[in-house]
Amino acid sequence: MKIRLYNNDLDRKSVINLLESIFTIDSSHNNPAISIDRKLKHNDNLFFIAESDDNKIIGTIMAGYDGHRGWIYSLAVDPKNRNEGIGSLLLKYAENELLKLNCPKINLQVLTSNKDVIDFYIKNGYKVEERISMGKKLY
């Protein structure tokens, strides 16, 4: 397995299929195609894929950095490849790329009902913080 930068020409269809198979797409801002297009407009080199030895996409992660905080978005691993350490490797890879940018802290959001994902992040050194996550849809 290797981790590399996302390449829209090579990876788009596979990444969209992976994200659609894992995440509930309940609003347009969570649509994988739209999310990918928005991410690519920033050209920040913080969008990665995990590729198997036979060149199949088995995982993906988007990260972001605004100069104040880093963020992890859309970490996904193909269910057939779970519990192989791929998610942790993708997460560590993104963390290292954020560290290169002098990012002091990383935030992420998880649904409170998603206990398995919360446990995954705790095992990878993240802590539940006393915060309220708020949002506002602009369209």
N, C-alpha and C positions, 0 to 999 in steps of 0.2 A: 504494500500500500504506500502511496505517496500523497502528500498534501501540496497543492499548488494553487496559484491564482485562478479564479474563475475566468473562463474564456467564453464570451457570449456566442461566438460562432460555433464552438464545439459543444458547449455544456447546457445551453438554454433549455432545450426540450427535456433533457434528463433531470435537471434541477427542478424545473416546474413540476414535472411528474412526481418527483420525490416529495417536494413540499406539499403538493395537493394530497398525497397519500397519507401524510402525517398530521397536518394542521387542519383545523376547522376554519374554512374561509367564510366568515360570517359578515364581512363588509369589504367594500372595494379596496380600502387601504391595506387589507391583508392579502389581496390577490397576488399570488407569486409573480406573475408576469409584470404587473404594475410595480411591485416592490423591486424587482430586478432592474427594471428600466430606471426607476428613481435612484437606486444605488449606483448604477453605472454613470449617471450624470455627475456624480461627485468625484469619480475617477480617483478614489483615495487608496486603492490597492488594499482594501480590507475585506475582500470577499473571496472566500476560499472553498475549494472542494477537496474531498478525499476520494482518491481514485484507486480502485483495486489493481492488482498486477495485470489483469486482463482488460484494463482501461475502462472499467465500468464505474460510474459515479455511485459511491456508497455513502457519501455524507457531504454536508455543506454547512458553512457558517458565514454569517455576515457580522462584521464589527463596525463600529463607528467611533470617531473621536472629534469633539468639537473644541478642543483646546482646554477644556475644563474637566470633563469626565469622558471615559470610554463607555461604550455600550456593546452588548452582545445581543444579536438578533438572529432569529431563525436558525438555530443549531438543529440539524436534523440528520439522523442516521437511518439508513435503510433497515427496516425491522429484521430482515434476514441476516444483518450483520451487527446486530446489537450485542452487547456484553462481550465485545472483542476489544474494547478500549478505544475505539475510533472516535467516539464523542469526546472523550477526555483528551485525546491527541489533537483534535481540531480545536478544542477550547484552549489548550496550552499554546498551540501555534498562534491563534489570534491574540492571546494575552502577550506573547513575545513580540508580536508585531506592534501592539499598542505600547508596550514598554519601550521599543525603539523610538517611538514618538514622544517619549517622556510623559506618558499618560499616568497620572498618579492613582487613579481609582477606576474600577469598572463597575457599572450598574447593569442590571438586567431585570426583566419582569417575567414572572411565571404565574399562571393562574393558581389560585390557592387550592383548587380542587385537584391539581396535577401533582400528587404526592411523589410519584416516581421521579419526576423531573426535579422537584425540590430536593429530594434525596441525592440525586446525581450531582447537583451543584454543591450541596453541602460536602459531599465526598471529595469535590474538587476545590475545596477551600473557601467557598462562598458562605456567607452568613445571612440569615434573615435579619433585616434591619427594621427598626421601628419607624416606618414611613407609611404614608398613604400615597398610593399611586393615583394620580388624577389625570384625566384626559378630556379633550374637547375635540369633537369632529368638526372640521372646517368645511367639509363637503362630503 
